[in-house]
Amino acid sequence: MKIAVIADPEAAQGFRLAGLEAYAAASAEEARARLENLVQAGGYALVAVDQGLLPEPEKAVERLMRGKDLPVLLPIAGLKEAFQNPDVEGYMRELVKRTIGFDIKL
């Protein structure tokens, strides 16, 4: 099973550099089309989607996901949302806390 990411072009490049299968989308329509293709292709355990492109990816492909457990669709915060917040450190801390359930302080 594979993992894929759908994000804006800059973030997609970063995910690729980190070794993930990443697809760039410049609009919600592109992101929805790519997500539909990945769901139909099968073989994916997780597809992470930039919330700035598709705030609710599960609703975008609800019809295609009927009767399927995989892939898990995970909305992720995009870089634009993170850096538009004046308290970037606080934003990232809250994001980690929501994701794993507790705060990590380094």
Order of alpha helices (4+ residues) and beta strands (2+ residues): beta-alpha-beta-alpha-beta-alpha-alpha-beta-alpha-alpha
